[in-house]
Amino acid sequence: MEKDILLVPWDFTEVAEAALQHALIVAKKLNNQITLIHVVKSLKKDDEALAELNKDIEKFSAKYGEKLVPLVLEGNLFNVISDYASENDVSMVIMGTHGIKGMQKFTGSYALKVIVGSKIPFIVIQDPPTKKDTFKDIVFPLDYRSEAKQKLQWALFLVKYFGVKINIIIPTIKDKSLNAKLMGNVHFAEKILDKYDCVYELNKIEGSNSAEESIAFAQKVDADMILIMTTKGIGLTDYVLGAQEQYIIANNAKIPVMVVNPRTDLSRYGTFSATGG
């Protein structure tokens, strides 16, 4: 039986190697194969790119003592990675970003464009891991959207494989109707997390900018990851004006961010359900 794949987008930079280091941590827990994927605009550059990629495969396989698999595909960067991940046995994509500023391939907004629409979760990183073998604390911003319950499944996934503590962030919402929906999601989360004996903490925050508050709290508790869900129906305007997701993804604290889209597939793990049943 073939192993599921951890996909690492590869642009021959130090940030890509940092993503590989995070992938190695995850692969040990999930027993996954790690594939380094490089996207070219034209197949004319395929042989040259594969030769360069194979050099890195040989170098880093020896360095980390792990078999790595090369993959070069032609197409648009914003589509190829998520399409390949969705059509093959890919558990998740672990991708480096160079931050929100600059002209590099994976800036914050570029990273968000690659992620949106994927059925597979992404872990986006900026630096090498601070811990060698696991994740301990995750920050879980919660809001009033009904699809926020789906994100809970991935928190449970992280509990199962890494034994993380879940730090739930509850924003202050003045609108009574929206606040009622938020508290409904809070109670639902408590019910599910209690059912699976998860270690968690509820943290009420003040302020209207949940992205900034989540990052600040993650710094405060020295969190290993922030778990967010993209906005349903996110569009071009959001990329131009700046969706809050991209600021969390490319946060100045350089904390890894797990990003899932509404209706992200979790069927391969089949252990937890966020239905309460």
C-alpha positions as a Markdown table, in Angstrom:
| # | Residue | x | y | z |
|---|---|---|---|---|
| 1 | Met | 0.0 | 0.0 | 0.0 |
| 2 | Glu | 1.4 | 3.4 | -1.0 |
| 3 | Lys | 1.9 | 6.1 | 1.5 |
| 4 | Asp | -0.1 | 9.3 | 1.5 |
| 5 | Ile | 1.9 | 12.3 | 0.4 |
| 6 | Leu | 3.1 | 15.5 | 2.1 |
| 7 | Leu | 3.6 | 18.0 | -0.7 |
| 8 | Val | 6.3 | 20.6 | -0.4 |
| 9 | Pro | 6.4 | 23.4 | -3.0 |
| 10 | Trp | 10.0 | 23.8 | -4.0 |
| 11 | Asp | 11.6 | 27.1 | -5.3 |
| 12 | Phe | 15.2 | 26.3 | -4.3 |
| 13 | Thr | 15.3 | 28.8 | -1.4 |
| 14 | Glu | 16.1 | 28.6 | 2.3 |
| 15 | Val | 12.4 | 29.0 | 3.0 |
| 16 | Ala | 11.6 | 25.9 | 1.0 |
| 17 | Glu | 14.1 | 24.0 | 3.1 |
| 18 | Ala | 12.4 | 25.3 | 6.2 |
| 19 | Ala | 9.1 | 23.9 | 4.9 |
| 20 | Leu | 10.8 | 20.6 | 4.3 |
| 21 | Gln | 12.0 | 20.6 | 8.0 |
| 22 | His | 8.4 | 21.1 | 9.1 |
| 23 | Ala | 7.3 | 18.3 | 6.7 |
| 24 | Leu | 9.8 | 15.9 | 8.3 |
| 25 | Ile | 8.1 | 16.5 | 11.7 |
| 26 | Val | 4.7 | 15.8 | 10.2 |
| 27 | Ala | 5.8 | 12.8 | 8.2 |
| 28 | Lys | 7.1 | 11.0 | 11.3 |
| 29 | Lys | 3.7 | 11.3 | 12.9 |
| 30 | Leu | 1.6 | 10.4 | 9.8 |
| 31 | Asn | 4.1 | 8.0 | 8.1 |
| 32 | Asn | 3.8 | 10.0 | 4.9 |
| 33 | Gln | 6.0 | 10.2 | 1.8 |
| 34 | Ile | 7.5 | 13.7 | 1.2 |
| 35 | Thr | 7.3 | 15.0 | -2.4 |
| 36 | Leu | 9.1 | 18.2 | -3.5 |
| 37 | Ile | 7.0 | 19.8 | -6.2 |
| 38 | His | 8.4 | 22.4 | -8.6 |
| 39 | Val | 6.1 | 24.2 | -11.1 |
| 40 | Val | 7.4 | 25.4 | -14.4 |
| 41 | Lys | 5.5 | 27.6 | -16.9 |
| 42 | Ser | 6.7 | 25.6 | -19.9 |
| 43 | Leu | 7.7 | 22.0 | -20.4 |
| 44 | Lys | 10.7 | 23.3 | -22.4 |
| 45 | Lys | 12.2 | 23.9 | -18.9 |
| 46 | Asp | 11.1 | 20.6 | -17.6 |
| 47 | Asp | 14.4 | 18.7 | -18.0 |
| 48 | Glu | 16.5 | 21.5 | -16.6 |
| 49 | Ala | 14.2 | 22.0 | -13.6 |
| 50 | Leu | 14.1 | 18.2 | -12.9 |
| 51 | Ala | 17.9 | 18.0 | -13.0 |
| 52 | Glu | 18.2 | 20.9 | -10.6 |
| 53 | Leu | 15.5 | 19.4 | -8.4 |
| 54 | Asn | 17.2 | 16.0 | -8.3 |
| 55 | Lys | 20.4 | 17.7 | -7.1 |
| 56 | Asp | 18.4 | 19.0 | -4.1 |
| 57 | Ile | 16.7 | 15.7 | -3.6 |
| 58 | Glu | 20.1 | 13.9 | -3.3 |
| 59 | Lys | 21.5 | 16.7 | -1.1 |
| 60 | Phe | 18.6 | 16.9 | 1.4 |
| 61 | Ser | 17.8 | 13.1 | 1.4 |
| 62 | Ala | 21.3 | 12.6 | 2.6 |
| 63 | Lys | 21.2 | 15.5 | 5.0 |
| 64 | Tyr | 18.0 | 14.5 | 6.8 |
| 65 | Gly | 18.1 | 10.7 | 6.2 |
| 66 | Glu | 14.7 | 10.7 | 4.6 |
| 67 | Lys | 13.7 | 9.5 | 1.1 |
| 68 | Leu | 12.4 | 12.5 | -0.9 |
| 69 | Val | 10.5 | 12.3 | -4.2 |
| 70 | Pro | 10.9 | 14.9 | -7.0 |
| 71 | Leu | 7.9 | 16.2 | -9.0 |
| 72 | Val | 8.0 | 18.8 | -11.8 |
| 73 | Leu | 4.7 | 19.9 | -13.3 |
| 74 | Glu | 3.8 | 22.5 | -15.9 |
| 75 | Gly | 1.2 | 25.1 | -15.4 |
| 76 | Asn | 0.0 | 28.1 | -13.4 |
| 77 | Leu | 1.4 | 28.1 | -9.8 |
| 78 | Phe | -2.0 | 29.1 | -8.4 |
| 79 | Asn | -3.7 | 26.0 | -9.8 |
| 80 | Val | -1.2 | 23.2 | -10.2 |
| 81 | Ile | -0.4 | 22.6 | -6.6 |
| 82 | Ser | -4.0 | 22.5 | -5.3 |
| 83 | Asp | -5.1 | 20.5 | -8.3 |
| 84 | Tyr | -2.4 | 17.9 | -7.9 |
| 85 | Ala | -3.1 | 17.7 | -4.1 |
| 86 | Ser | -6.8 | 17.2 | -4.7 |
| 87 | Glu | -6.4 | 14.6 | -7.4 |
| 88 | Asn | -3.8 | 12.5 | -5.6 |
| 89 | Asp | -3.3 | 10.9 | -2.2 |
| 90 | Val | -2.0 | 14.1 | -0.6 |
| 91 | Ser | -2.5 | 14.6 | 3.2 |
| 92 | Met | -1.5 | 18.2 | 3.2 |
| 93 | Val | 0.7 | 20.8 | 1.6 |
| 94 | Ile | 3.5 | 22.3 | 3.6 |
| 95 | Met | 4.6 | 25.6 | 2.0 |
| 96 | Gly | 7.1 | 28.3 | 2.7 |
| 97 | Thr | 6.2 | 32.0 | 2.3 |
| 98 | His | 8.5 | 34.9 | 2.1 |
| 99 | Gly | 6.0 | 37.2 | 3.9 |
| 100 | Ile | 3.6 | 39.8 | 2.9 |
| 101 | Lys | 6.1 | 42.2 | 1.3 |
| 102 | Gly | 8.4 | 41.8 | -1.6 |
| 103 | Met | 8.2 | 40.2 | -5.0 |
| 104 | Gln | 9.1 | 36.6 | -4.2 |
| 105 | Lys | 6.9 | 33.7 | -5.5 |
| 106 | Phe | 5.1 | 33.0 | -2.2 |
| 107 | Thr | 4.2 | 36.3 | -0.7 |
| 108 | Gly | 1.3 | 36.4 | 1.7 |
| 109 | Ser | -1.3 | 37.2 | -1.0 |
| 110 | Tyr | 0.3 | 34.7 | -3.4 |
| 111 | Ala | 0.2 | 32.0 | -0.8 |
| 112 | Leu | -3.5 | 32.7 | -0.2 |
| 113 | Lys | -4.2 | 32.4 | -4.0 |
| 114 | Val | -2.5 | 29.0 | -4.0 |
| 115 | Ile | -4.5 | 27.8 | -1.0 |
| 116 | Val | -8.0 | 29.0 | -1.8 |
| 117 | Gly | -10.1 | 26.3 | -3.5 |
| 118 | Ser | -8.0 | 23.4 | -2.4 |
| 119 | Lys | -9.6 | 20.4 | -0.7 |
| 120 | Ile | -6.4 | 19.7 | 1.1 |
| 121 | Pro | -5.2 | 21.8 | 4.1 |
| 122 | Phe | -2.0 | 23.8 | 3.9 |
| 123 | Ile | 0.6 | 24.5 | 6.6 |
| 124 | Val | 2.3 | 27.8 | 5.7 |
| 125 | Ile | 5.7 | 28.6 | 7.3 |
| 126 | Gln | 8.3 | 31.3 | 7.2 |
| 127 | Asp | 11.1 | 29.9 | 9.4 |
| 128 | Pro | 12.5 | 26.5 | 10.4 |
| 129 | Pro | 10.7 | 24.8 | 13.2 |
| 130 | Thr | 11.6 | 25.9 | 16.7 |
| 131 | Lys | 10.9 | 22.4 | 18.1 |
| 132 | Lys | 12.4 | 19.3 | 16.6 |
| 133 | Asp | 9.7 | 16.7 | 16.8 |
| 134 | Thr | 6.2 | 18.0 | 17.5 |
| 135 | Phe | 3.7 | 20.8 | 18.0 |
| 136 | Lys | 2.5 | 21.6 | 21.5 |
| 137 | Asp | 0.2 | 24.6 | 21.5 |
| 138 | Ile | -2.1 | 25.8 | 18.7 |
| 139 | Val | -4.2 | 29.0 | 18.6 |
| 140 | Phe | -7.8 | 28.5 | 17.3 |
| 141 | Pro | -9.6 | 31.7 | 16.4 |
| 142 | Leu | -13.3 | 31.1 | 16.5 |
| 143 | Asp | -16.0 | 33.2 | 14.9 |
| 144 | Tyr | -19.8 | 33.2 | 14.3 |
| 145 | Arg | -19.7 | 31.5 | 10.8 |
| 146 | Ser | -21.4 | 28.1 | 10.6 |
| 147 | Glu | -18.5 | 26.6 | 8.7 |
| 148 | Ala | -16.2 | 27.3 | 11.6 |
| 149 | Lys | -17.3 | 24.0 | 13.0 |
| 150 | Gln | -15.5 | 22.2 | 10.1 |
| 151 | Lys | -12.2 | 23.7 | 11.3 |
| 152 | Leu | -12.7 | 22.0 | 14.6 |
| 153 | Gln | -12.1 | 18.6 | 12.9 |
| 154 | Trp | -8.6 | 19.7 | 12.0 |
| 155 | Ala | -8.0 | 20.7 | 15.6 |
| 156 | Leu | -9.0 | 17.2 | 16.6 |
| 157 | Phe | -6.7 | 15.8 | 14.0 |
| 158 | Leu | -3.8 | 17.8 | 15.6 |
| 159 | Val | -4.8 | 16.5 | 19.0 |
| 160 | Lys | -4.8 | 12.9 | 17.7 |
| 161 | Tyr | -1.4 | 13.0 | 16.1 |
| 162 | Phe | 0.5 | 15.6 | 18.1 |
| 163 | Gly | -1.3 | 15.9 | 21.4 |
| 164 | Val | -1.7 | 19.6 | 21.1 |
| 165 | Lys | -3.3 | 22.0 | 23.6 |
| 166 | Ile | -6.0 | 24.1 | 21.8 |
| 167 | Asn | -6.2 | 27.8 | 22.7 |
| 168 | Ile | -9.5 | 29.0 | 21.5 |
| 169 | Ile | -9.7 | 32.7 | 20.8 |
| 170 | Ile | -13.2 | 34.3 | 21.3 |
| 171 | Pro | -13.6 | 37.8 | 19.8 |
| 172 | Thr | -15.8 | 40.5 | 21.3 |
| 173 | Ile | -18.9 | 41.0 | 19.1 |
| 174 | Lys | -21.4 | 43.8 | 19.9 |
| 175 | Asp | -24.1 | 42.7 | 17.5 |
| 176 | Lys | -26.4 | 40.5 | 19.5 |
| 177 | Ser | -27.4 | 38.2 | 16.7 |
| 178 | Leu | -23.8 | 37.5 | 15.6 |
| 179 | Asn | -22.7 | 37.1 | 19.2 |
| 180 | Ala | -25.4 | 34.5 | 19.7 |
| 181 | Lys | -24.1 | 32.6 | 16.7 |
| 182 | Leu | -20.5 | 32.9 | 18.1 |
| 183 | Met | -21.5 | 31.6 | 21.5 |
| 184 | Gly | -23.3 | 28.7 | 19.8 |
| 185 | Asn | -20.1 | 27.8 | 18.1 |
| 186 | Val | -18.2 | 28.1 | 21.4 |
| 187 | His | -20.6 | 25.7 | 23.2 |
| 188 | Phe | -20.4 | 23.3 | 20.2 |
| 189 | Ala | -16.6 | 23.3 | 20.4 |
| 190 | Glu | -16.6 | 22.7 | 24.1 |
| 191 | Lys | -19.0 | 19.7 | 23.7 |
| 192 | Ile | -16.8 | 18.1 | 21.0 |
| 193 | Leu | -13.5 | 18.8 | 22.7 |
| 194 | Asp | -14.8 | 17.4 | 26.0 |
| 195 | Lys | -16.1 | 14.3 | 24.2 |
| 196 | Tyr | -12.5 | 13.6 | 23.1 |
| 197 | Asp | -10.8 | 14.6 | 26.3 |
| 198 | Cys | -8.9 | 17.4 | 24.6 |
| 199 | Val | -6.8 | 19.9 | 26.5 |
| 200 | Tyr | -8.1 | 23.3 | 25.7 |
| 201 | Glu | -8.6 | 26.8 | 27.0 |
| 202 | Leu | -11.1 | 29.5 | 26.2 |
| 203 | Asn | -9.7 | 33.0 | 25.8 |
| 204 | Lys | -11.9 | 36.1 | 25.4 |
| 205 | Ile | -10.2 | 38.9 | 23.6 |
| 206 | Glu | -11.0 | 42.6 | 23.3 |
| 207 | Gly | -10.7 | 44.6 | 20.1 |
| 208 | Ser | -12.1 | 44.4 | 16.6 |
| 209 | Asn | -9.1 | 43.1 | 14.6 |
| 210 | Ser | -9.2 | 39.3 | 15.3 |
| 211 | Ala | -6.2 | 38.7 | 13.0 |
| 212 | Glu | -3.9 | 41.0 | 15.1 |
| 213 | Glu | -5.3 | 39.7 | 18.4 |
| 214 | Ser | -4.8 | 36.1 | 17.3 |
| 215 | Ile | -1.2 | 36.7 | 16.3 |
| 216 | Ala | -0.5 | 38.7 | 19.6 |
| 217 | Phe | -2.0 | 35.9 | 21.7 |
| 218 | Ala | 0.0 | 33.2 | 19.8 |
| 219 | Gln | 3.2 | 35.2 | 20.6 |
| 220 | Lys | 2.1 | 35.4 | 24.2 |
| 221 | Val | 1.7 | 31.7 | 24.7 |
| 222 | Asp | 4.6 | 30.8 | 22.3 |
| 223 | Ala | 2.2 | 28.9 | 20.1 |
| 224 | Asp | 3.5 | 26.4 | 17.5 |
| 225 | Met | 0.7 | 27.1 | 15.0 |
| 226 | Ile | -2.4 | 29.1 | 14.3 |
| 227 | Leu | -5.3 | 27.2 | 12.8 |
| 228 | Ile | -7.6 | 29.3 | 10.5 |
| 229 | Met | -10.2 | 28.8 | 7.8 |
| 230 | Thr | -10.5 | 30.8 | 4.7 |
| 231 | Thr | -13.5 | 33.0 | 4.0 |
| 232 | Lys | -16.2 | 31.2 | 2.0 |
| 233 | Gly | -16.4 | 32.7 | -1.5 |
| 234 | Ile | -13.2 | 34.7 | -1.2 |
| 235 | Gly | -12.6 | 36.7 | -4.4 |
| 236 | Leu | -10.2 | 39.0 | -6.3 |
| 237 | Thr | -11.2 | 42.0 | -4.3 |
| 238 | Asp | -10.0 | 40.3 | -1.1 |
| 239 | Tyr | -6.6 | 39.7 | -2.7 |
| 240 | Val | -6.3 | 43.3 | -3.7 |
| 241 | Leu | -7.6 | 44.9 | -0.5 |
| 242 | Gly | -6.2 | 42.3 | 1.8 |
| 243 | Ala | -8.2 | 39.5 | 3.4 |
| 244 | Gln | -7.3 | 39.0 | 7.0 |
| 245 | Glu | -6.2 | 35.5 | 6.2 |
| 246 | Gln | -3.2 | 36.7 | 4.3 |
| 247 | Tyr | -2.0 | 38.8 | 7.2 |
| 248 | Ile | -2.2 | 35.8 | 9.5 |
| 249 | Ile | -0.5 | 33.6 | 7.0 |
| 250 | Ala | 2.4 | 36.1 | 6.6 |
| 251 | Asn | 2.4 | 37.2 | 10.2 |
| 252 | Asn | 5.4 | 39.2 | 11.5 |
| 253 | Ala | 5.9 | 36.7 | 14.4 |
| 254 | Lys | 6.5 | 34.1 | 11.7 |
| 255 | Ile | 4.3 | 31.5 | 13.5 |
| 256 | Pro | 3.3 | 28.6 | 11.2 |
| 257 | Val | -0.4 | 28.7 | 10.1 |
| 258 | Met | -2.6 | 25.8 | 9.2 |
| 259 | Val | -5.1 | 26.9 | 6.6 |
| 260 | Val | -8.2 | 25.0 | 5.6 |
| 261 | Asn | -11.0 | 25.8 | 3.2 |
| 262 | Pro | -14.7 | 25.2 | 3.9 |
| 263 | Arg | -15.5 | 21.5 | 3.2 |
| 264 | Thr | -11.9 | 20.4 | 3.3 |
| 265 | Asp | -11.8 | 16.6 | 3.1 |
| 266 | Leu | -10.9 | 14.7 | 6.3 |
| 267 | Ser | -12.3 | 11.3 | 5.2 |
| 268 | Arg | -8.9 | 9.7 | 4.9 |
| 269 | Tyr | -8.4 | 9.9 | 8.7 |
| 270 | Gly | -12.0 | 8.8 | 9.6 |
| 271 | Thr | -11.5 | 9.2 | 13.3 |
| 272 | Phe | -13.2 | 12.4 | 14.5 |
| 273 | Ser | -16.4 | 14.0 | 13.5 |
| 274 | Ala | -17.5 | 17.5 | 14.2 |
| 275 | Thr | -21.1 | 16.5 | 14.2 |
| 276 | Gly | -21.2 | 15.6 | 17.8 |
| 277 | Gly | -22.5 | 12.2 | 16.9 |
